[in-house]
């Protein structure tokens, strides 16, 4: 089980790590666990208190991230030459060490033991001054040595002579030049000479333009200065390396001291981060005991806004080993048990706690079962995961443990869940552990009232305002107040009557004070489902209109006579004045049925066919003929 996540210690550590400056301190914060040696725990708490006192009196300590220098020192240890940038990083850290020493030295006036760590820091002033004197702005300074200063002066002089010589030639041969200024090509100073005059300027062609019309020539008079300049640059480079190797050797000699300084800075960063966290959370140093008692005054959850959180008064120990907390669902039971355990764990990690006063015992183990442990990957239901976790807790629980369990026995049949809950409580009581559990079962309240070393506690609820007050009252059993809460949240009176009658009988219904006794559940309108209308069978459509039916054709509203019934596509043919049309059955409406207009055996060819076609059809019925009946399309 992940205790840190369940009680939200991981969130506290995230806040804490954000206050550290060095990577090592942040790493140590995430690895911090409870201290089990009383002397070590008391020292850790003293460190936290003293760190906070120094911060309050002197401000935030001048710590800095030292990750870069920790990568630079191994390079120096190998005997390699350090770059000016690396040397500047070392100087920056040495300045930081000096400032930290000054900060701690000022703290000695307050008789603060943490201030005496100043004596363990060595600012190595000679190395700092040496680097400061010779390295400036990421490069070796001109005044780092007399030889380097002289060489760079000669380089400046040589460059000026080159430029003057080139400009002199440029002015004296203006007619040969493509431009009126000198330029640099491949590190050499050149004249832009027109192609036709390249032979008039003595020198070396260094480059030419893209069109080939301009040649960039280094004059012979300038070339000698260039050669001299190159020799000077070699001398400069050698002198720079000489200075850098000298400084690197000084760093190498100081690596042991620097390593100790860095280690001390990381240690102080960890200690001061605890002081910063205490300030941010407005914490206090807890008293520590080994007599198995926890006493918290005005305790609050460290992650809750202190202006909103309702202070918790809590006490356990002596003849009371277990507390069964009951009360409304929104009454803060879970927050209460998390507050107790989280403050206890923080105290045993050497941190201050968010209470006005606190006396907390050391525990060998912190065990909990909180929240929905449903695990789909392992095919565990909420109840299965809950029991699995509880059994693990019971196996580890002993007389030096602190155990919290939320909603004991929930997630299954109420009767069986109640029995299991009592069995768990009995096992916890036998283990001798300090424990806090929350529940709604009335039978468990009765068990706590009768069992040795176990008491009830309730989270208070104001029935007049129908609001929880988030106060814990020890020694009294509470109500779940489910009906009051449901009533406040708007459950209609008729539904509440059914619920109260099922739970407590008709008499309870009569005595209950409803907020809205005559209210009913009002249904809200929702979107309507649009269903596709079933299409009629073509066989059914074919009998809808018969030949001879008088129909109204829309949208023209013309009267016509059906001459061809509906086909499988839902189309029929209608005789209109002077023409016949094919039309979808949805665009016509029966006007007068054929049975009302014509005799039973009426020959409709008289109406729909021509005289010629009728004669041909008559002949075909009597004899063979080669005549063709013409039909309209």
C-alpha positions in Angstrom: 0.0 0.0 0.0 1.2 3.5 -0.8 0.8 5.3 2.6 2.3 8.5 1.4 -0.2 8.8 -1.4 -3.2 7.7 0.7 -2.5 10.3 3.5 -1.3 12.9 0.9 2.3 13.1 2.3 3.4 13.1 -1.3 1.7 16.4 -1.8 3.4 17.8 1.3 6.8 16.6 -0.1 6.1 18.3 -3.4 5.6 21.6 -1.6 8.7 20.9 0.5 10.9 20.0 -2.5 9.9 23.3 -4.2 11.5 25.2 -1.4 14.9 23.5 -1.8 17.6 25.0 -4.0 20.1 22.2 -4.7 19.3 18.9 -6.6 20.8 16.8 -3.8 18.5 18.4 -1.2 15.4 17.8 -3.3 16.5 14.2 -3.8 16.9 13.8 -0.1 13.5 15.3 0.5 11.7 12.7 -1.7 13.7 9.9 0.1 12.9 11.2 3.6 11.1 8.6 5.8 10.3 8.4 9.5 13.1 8.4 12.0 12.9 5.6 14.6 15.8 6.7 16.8 14.5 9.2 19.4 17.8 11.1 19.6 18.1 11.5 15.8 14.4 12.6 15.6 14.9 15.2 18.3 18.0 16.5 16.5 16.1 16.8 13.2 13.3 18.7 14.9 15.8 21.1 16.5 17.4 21.7 13.1 14.0 22.6 11.7 13.2 25.0 14.6 16.6 26.7 14.4 16.4 27.0 10.6 13.0 28.7 10.9 14.4 31.1 13.6 17.3 32.1 11.5 15.0 32.7 8.5 12.7 34.8 10.6 15.6 36.9 12.0 18.0 37.1 9.0 15.8 36.4 6.0 16.2 33.7 3.4 19.8 32.2 3.4 21.9 32.9 0.2 22.0 29.3 -1.1 22.4 28.5 -4.8 22.2 25.6 -7.1 25.6 23.9 -7.4 24.8 21.3 -10.0 27.2 22.9 -12.6 30.2 23.0 -10.3 29.6 19.3 -9.3 30.2 18.5 -13.0 33.2 20.8 -13.3 35.2 19.4 -10.3 35.7 15.9 -11.9 37.2 17.6 -15.0 39.7 19.4 -12.8 40.5 16.2 -10.9 41.5 14.6 -14.3 44.0 17.3 -14.8 42.3 18.8 -17.8 42.3 22.5 -18.6 39.2 24.4 -17.4 37.6 26.9 -19.6 37.0 30.5 -18.5 33.3 29.8 -18.2 33.9 26.9 -15.9 36.3 28.9 -13.8 33.7 31.7 -13.5 31.2 29.1 -12.2 33.6 28.1 -9.6 34.2 31.7 -8.6 30.4 32.3 -8.4 30.1 29.3 -6.0 33.0 30.6 -3.9 31.2 34.0 -3.6 28.1 32.1 -2.5 30.0 30.2 0.1 31.4 33.6 1.5 27.9 35.0 1.6 26.6 31.9 3.4 29.4 32.1 5.9 28.5 35.8 6.6 24.8 34.9 6.9 25.5 32.1 9.5 28.1 34.2 11.4 25.4 36.9 11.9 23.2 34.2 13.4 25.7 33.4 16.2 24.5 36.5 18.1 21.1 34.6 18.7 22.9 31.6 20.1 21.5 29.5 17.3 23.3 26.2 17.0 22.7 26.0 13.3 24.8 29.2 12.8 27.9 27.4 14.0 27.9 25.4 10.7 29.7 28.5 9.4 32.9 27.1 10.8 32.6 24.1 8.5 32.6 26.2 5.4 35.9 27.4 3.7 35.4 30.2 1.2 39.0 29.6 -0.2 39.7 33.3 -0.6 43.0 33.0 -2.5 41.4 30.9 -5.2 38.4 33.2 -5.5 40.6 36.3 -5.8 42.9 34.5 -8.3 40.0 33.6 -10.6 38.4 37.0 -10.1 41.6 38.8 -11.1 42.3 36.7 -14.3 38.9 35.9 -15.7 36.4 38.5 -16.8 33.2 38.2 -18.9 33.9 34.6 -19.9 37.5 35.2 -21.1 41.0 35.6 -19.8 41.5 39.2 -18.8 44.2 41.4 -20.6 45.8 42.0 -17.2 46.0 38.3 -16.2 49.8 38.5 -16.8 52.3 41.1 -17.9 53.3 38.9 -20.9 49.6 38.6 -22.0 49.0 42.3 -21.6 52.1 43.1 -23.8 51.2 40.6 -26.5 47.6 41.9 -26.8 48.9 45.5 -27.1 51.2 44.3 -29.9 48.3 42.6 -31.6 46.2 45.8 -31.5 49.2 47.8 -32.8 49.8 45.3 -35.6 46.1 45.2 -36.6 46.1 49.0 -36.8 49.2 49.1 -38.9 47.6 46.5 -41.3 44.5 48.7 -41.6 46.5 51.9 -42.2 48.7 50.3 -44.9 45.6 48.9 -46.7 43.8 52.2 -46.6 46.9 54.0 -47.9 47.0 51.7 -51.0 43.2 52.1 -51.4 43.5 55.9 -51.5 46.5 55.9 -53.9 44.8 53.5 -56.4 41.1 54.7 -56.3 40.7 54.2 -60.1 41.5 50.5 -59.6 39.0 49.9 -56.8 35.4 48.6 -57.1 34.6 50.1 -53.6 36.1 52.8 -51.4 36.6 50.6 -48.3 38.7 47.6 -47.2 37.1 44.2 -46.5 38.1 41.0 -44.8 38.2 37.6 -46.6 39.2 34.4 -44.8 40.6 36.5 -41.9 42.8 38.6 -44.2 42.4 42.3 -44.9 41.8 42.8 -48.7 41.2 45.5 -51.3 38.3 45.2 -53.8 40.1 45.5 -57.1 38.4 45.7 -60.5 39.1 42.7 -62.7 40.8 44.9 -65.4 43.3 46.3 -62.8 44.2 43.2 -60.8 47.8 43.2 -62.2 48.4 46.8 -61.1 48.1 45.9 -57.4 50.9 43.8 -56.0 49.6 41.1 -53.7 47.8 37.8 -53.4 44.3 37.1 -54.7 42.3 35.8 -51.7 38.8 35.7 -53.2 36.6 37.1 -56.0 33.0 38.2 -56.3 30.3 36.0 -57.6 30.2 37.8 -60.9 34.0 37.6 -61.2 34.2 41.4 -61.9 35.9 42.1 -58.5 39.1 40.5 -57.1 39.9 40.7 -53.4 43.6 41.2 -53.1 45.8 41.2 -50.0 48.5 43.8 -50.8 52.2 42.7 -50.4 52.7 45.5 -47.9 49.9 44.2 -45.7 50.9 40.5 -45.9 54.0 41.0 -43.7 51.8 42.5 -41.0 49.5 39.5 -41.3 52.3 37.1 -40.7 53.5 39.1 -37.7 49.9 39.1 -36.4 49.6 35.3 -36.7 52.8 34.8 -34.7 51.4 37.2 -32.0 48.2 35.3 -31.9 50.1 32.0 -31.3 52.0 33.6 -28.5 48.6 34.9 -27.1 47.0 31.5 -27.2 50.0 29.9 -25.5 49.9 32.5 -22.7 46.2 32.1 -22.3 46.6 28.3 -21.9 49.4 28.9 -19.5 47.1 31.0 -17.3 44.2 28.6 -17.6 46.3 25.6 -16.7 47.7 27.5 -13.7 44.2 28.3 -12.5 43.1 24.7 -13.2 45.9 23.5 -11.0 44.8 25.8 -8.2 41.3 24.4 -8.5 42.6 20.9 -8.4 44.5 21.6 -5.2 41.3 23.0 -3.7 38.9 20.2 -4.8 38.9 18.5 -1.3 37.8 21.8 0.3 35.4 22.6 -2.4 33.8 19.1 -2.1 33.3 19.6 1.6 31.8 23.0 1.0 29.3 21.7 -1.5 28.3 18.8 0.8 27.8 21.3 3.6 25.7 23.6 1.4 23.5 20.7 0.4 23.0 19.7 4.0 22.2 23.3 5.0 19.8 23.6 2.0 17.9 20.5 3.3 17.7 21.9 6.8 16.6 25.4 5.7 14.0 23.9 3.4 12.4 22.4 6.5 12.4 25.8 8.1 10.9 27.4 5.0 8.1 24.8 4.9 7.3 25.5 8.6 7.0 29.2 7.8 4.8 28.5 4.8 2.5 26.2 6.7 2.6 28.2 10.0 3.8 25.1 11.8 5.1 24.5 15.3 7.7 22.1 16.7 5.8 19.1 18.2 6.8 17.5 21.5 7.9 13.9 21.1 7.1 11.0 23.5 7.4 7.2 23.6 4.4 6.7 25.9 1.9 6.0 23.1 -0.1 9.2 23.3 -1.1 11.8 20.8 -2.5 15.1 21.8 -3.3 17.7 19.2 -4.6 21.2 19.9 -6.2 23.2 17.0 -4.8 20.8 14.5 -5.5 21.3 10.8 -4.7 19.5 7.6 -1.4 20.9 6.2 -2.8 21.2 2.6 -6.0 23.1 3.6 -6.2 26.8 3.8 -5.7 27.7 7.4 -8.3 30.5 7.1 -10.9 28.0 6.1 -10.0 24.8 7.9 -11.8 24.2 11.2 -9.3 23.4 14.0 -9.4 19.8 15.3 -9.0 18.9 19.0 -7.8 15.4 19.4 -6.4 13.1 22.1 -5.7 9.4 22.2 -3.5 7.3 24.5 -3.4 6.0 28.1 -6.6 3.9 28.6 -7.9 4.8 25.2 -6.3 2.9 22.3 -9.0 3.2 19.7 -11.5 5.7 18.5 -14.6 5.0 16.4 -15.7 8.2 14.6 -19.2 8.6 13.3 -21.1 11.5 11.8 -22.6 12.8 8.6 -21.0 12.1 5.2 -20.0 15.7 4.7 -18.9 16.1 8.3 -15.1 15.8 7.8 -14.5 12.3 9.3 -11.9 11.4 6.6 -10.2 14.7 6.8 -10.0 14.3 10.6 -8.2 10.9 10.5 -5.9 12.1 7.7 -5.1 15.2 9.8 -4.1 13.1 12.8 -1.9 10.6 10.8 -0.3 13.2 8.4 0.7 15.4 11.3 2.1 12.4 13.2 4.1 11.2 10.1 5.4 14.8 9.5 6.6 15.0 13.1 8.4 11.7 12.8 10.1 12.9 9.6 11.6 15.9 11.5 9.1 18.5 10.3 6.9 20.9 12.1 3.2 20.2 12.4 0.2 22.4 11.6 -1.2 22.7 15.2 -1.2 25.2 17.9 0.4 22.6 20.2 1.2 18.9 19.7 2.5 16.0 21.7 3.0 13.1 19.4 4.3 9.6 20.1 6.8 7.8 17.9 5.3 4.9 15.9 7.0 1.9 14.4 4.5 1.8 11.5 1.8 4.0 10.0 -0.9 1.8 8.4 -4.1 2.9 6.7 -7.0 1.9 4.5 -8.6 4.9 2.9 -10.7 5.3 -0.2 -11.9 3.1 -3.0 -9.2 0.5 -3.7 -10.9 -1.0 -6.7 -8.3 -2.5 -9.1 -9.6 -3.4 -12.5 -6.2 -4.8 -13.6 -6.3 -7.4 -10.8 -10.1 -7.9 -11.1 -10.6 -6.7 -7.5 -13.9 -5.1 -6.6 -14.0 -2.2 -4.1 -14.8 -4.6 -1.2 -12.2 -7.2 -2.3 -9.5 -4.6 -2.5 -10.6 -3.1 0.8 -10.4 -6.5 2.6 -7.1 -7.3 0.9 -5.7 -4.0 2.2 -7.2 -4.5 5.7 -5.6 -7.9 6.1 -2.2 -6.5 5.2 -2.7 -3.8 7.8 -3.7 -6.3 10.5 -0.7 -8.5 9.7 1.7 -5.5 10.3 -0.2 -3.8 13.2 1.5 -4.1 16.7 1.5 -2.1 19.9 3.7 0.6 18.4 1.6 1.2 15.3 -0.8 3.9 14.3 -3.7 2.7 12.2 -6.5 4.6 10.4 -9.4 3.1 8.5 -12.1 4.9 6.6 -15.7 3.6 6.2 -15.0 0.4 8.0 -17.0 -2.6 6.7 -18.4 -0.7 3.7 -18.9 -2.0 0.1 -20.9 -5.2 0.9 -24.1 -6.4 2.5 -24.7 -4.2 5.6 -25.2 -7.0 8.0 -22.2 -9.0 6.9 -20.1 -5.7 6.6 -21.0 -4.8 10.2 -19.8 -8.2 11.4 -16.6 -8.0 9.5 -16.0 -4.4 10.9 -16.4 -5.6 14.5 -14.0 -8.5 13.8 -11.4 -6.0 12.4 -11.9 -3.7 15.4 -11.4 -6.6 17.8 -8.2 -7.7 16.0 -6.9 -4.1 16.2 -7.7 -3.9 19.9 -5.8 -7.1 20.5 -2.8 -5.8 18.6 -2.4 -2.9 21.0 -2.1 -0.4 18.2 -3.5 3.1 18.4 -6.3 3.3 15.8 -8.9 5.6 14.4 -11.8 4.3 12.2 -14.8 5.9 10.7 -18.2 4.1 10.2 -21.9 4.5 9.9 -22.9 1.2 11.5 -24.9 1.6 14.7 -23.8 -1.8 15.9 -20.1 -0.6 15.8 -21.0 2.4 17.9 -22.5 0.0 20.5 -19.3 -2.2 20.3 -17.1 0.9 20.9 -19.3 1.9 23.9 -18.8 -1.5 25.5 -15.3 -2.5 24.4 -12.3 -1.9 26.6 -9.8 0.8 25.4 -12.2 1.9 22.7 -14.4 5.0 22.7 -16.8 6.7 20.3 -16.4 10.1 18.8 -18.6 12.1 16.6 -18.3 14.9 14.0 -20.9 17.5 15.0 -23.8 18.6 12.8 -26.0 21.6 13.2 -29.5 20.4 12.5 -31.0 23.9 12.5 -28.8 25.1 9.7 -28.4 21.6 8.4 -24.6 22.2 8.1 -21.6 20.2 9.5 -19.4 22.1 11.9 -16.4 19.8 11.4 -15.8 19.6 15.2 -14.9 16.3 16.8 -16.4 15.4 20.1 -14.7 12.5 21.9 -16.7 10.1 24.0 -20.0 10.5 22.1 -21.5 8.5 19.2 -22.8 10.5 16.3 -25.5 10.1 13.7 -25.0 9.8 10.0 -27.7 12.5 9.4 -28.3 11.1 6.0 -32.0 12.2 6.0 -31.1 15.7 7.1 -28.4 16.1 4.5 -30.7 14.6 1.7 -33.5 17.0 2.9 -31.1 20.0 2.7 -29.9 19.0 -0.8 -33.5 19.0 -2.0 -34.8 15.4 -1.8 -38.6 15.7 -2.1 -40.7 15.0 1.0 -42.5 12.0 -0.5 -39.2 10.2 -1.1 -37.9 11.0 2.4 -41.1 9.5 3.9 -40.5 6.3 2.1 -36.8 6.3 3.2 -37.6 7.0 6.9 -40.5 4.5 7.0 -38.2 1.8 5.6 -35.4 2.6 8.1 -37.2 3.4 11.3 -40.9 2.8 10.9 -44.1 4.9 10.7 -43.5 6.6 14.0 -40.2 8.1 12.9 -42.0 9.6 9.9 -44.5 11.4 12.1 -41.7 12.9 14.3 -39.4 14.1 11.5 -39.4 17.8 10.7 -39.4 18.1 6.9 -38.1 21.2 5.2 -40.5 20.8 2.3 -43.0 18.1 3.4 -45.3 18.4 0.3 -42.5 18.6 -2.3 -42.4 16.1 -5.2 -39.7 15.2 -7.7 -40.1 17.5 -10.7 -39.0 15.9 -13.9 -36.9 17.9 -16.3 -37.4 18.0 -20.0 -34.9 16.2 -22.1 -34.1 15.9 -25.8 -36.6 13.9 -27.8 -35.4 10.9 -29.9 -36.3 11.2 -33.5 -37.2 7.8 -35.0 -37.1 6.9 -38.6 -40.6 6.2 -39.9 -41.0 2.6 -41.3 -41.4 2.6 -45.0 -44.5 1.0 -46.4 -44.2 -2.3 -48.3 -44.4 -1.8 -52.2 -47.2 -4.4 -52.2 -49.2 -2.2 -49.8 -48.5 1.0 -51.9 -49.7 -0.8 -55.1 -53.2 -1.0 -53.8 -53.4 2.6 -52.5 -54.5 4.1 -55.9 -56.4 2.2 -58.6 -56.8 3.0 -62.3 -59.6 5.5 -62.7 -59.2 7.1 -59.3 -59.6 10.9 -59.4 -56.7 12.5 -57.5 -55.5 15.9 -56.5 -52.0 16.7 -57.6 -49.9 18.9 -55.3 -48.6 21.6 -55.1 -50.5 22.7 -58.2 -53.8 21.3 -56.9 -54.9 20.0 -60.3 -57.4 17.2 -60.7 -56.2 14.1 -62.6 -57.1 10.5 -63.3 -54.8 7.6 -62.3 -53.8 5.7 -65.4 -50.9 3.5 -64.1 -51.0 2.3 -60.5 -48.0 2.8 -58.0 -44.9 0.8 -58.9 -42.2 -0.6 -56.6 -40.5 2.9 -56.5 -43.7 4.5 -55.2 -44.4 6.4 -58.5 -47.7 6.4 -60.4 -49.0 7.9 -63.7 -51.7 10.5 -63.7 -53.7 11.8 -66.7 -53.9 15.5 -66.6 -55.6 17.7 -69.2 -53.6 17.3 -72.5 -50.8 15.3 -70.8 -49.8 12.3 -68.7 -47.2 12.6 -65.9 -45.3 10.3 -63.6 -45.4 11.5 -60.0 -44.5 10.2 -56.5 -47.5 8.9 -54.5 -46.7 11.4 -51.7 -47.6 14.3 -54.0 -51.2 13.1 -54.7 -54.3 12.7 -52.7 -57.4 10.7 -53.5 -60.2 13.0 -54.6 -62.9 10.5 -55.8 -62.5 6.8 -56.0 -62.9 5.1 -59.4 -65.8 2.9 -58.0 -67.8 6.1 -57.6 -67.1 7.4 -61.1 -67.3 4.4 -63.3 -69.2 1.1 -63.6 -67.6 -2.1 -62.3 -66.3 -3.4 -65.7 -65.6 -0.1 -67.3 -63.1 -0.2 -70.2 -60.5 2.6 -69.2 -58.8 2.4 -72.6 -61.7 4.6 -73.8 -60.3 7.3 -71.5 -56.6 6.8 -71.7 -55.9 5.3 -75.2 -56.2 6.7 -78.7 -58.8 5.5 -81.3 -56.0 4.1 -83.5 -54.4 2.1 -80.7 -57.8 0.8 -79.6 -58.5 -0.4 -83.1 -55.1 -2.1 -83.4 -55.5 -3.8 -80.0 -59.0 -5.1 -81.2 -57.4 -6.5 -84.4 -54.6 -8.2 -82.4 -57.2 -9.9 -80.3 -58.9 -11.4 -83.4 -56.0 -12.2 -85.8 -52.2 -11.9 -86.5 -51.2 -8.4 -87.5 -48.0 -6.5 -88.0 -49.4 -3.3 -86.6 -47.5 -1.6 -83.7 -49.2 0.0 -80.8 -47.6 3.4 -80.0 -47.5 4.4 -76.3 -46.6 7.7 -74.7 -43.6 7.9 -72.6 
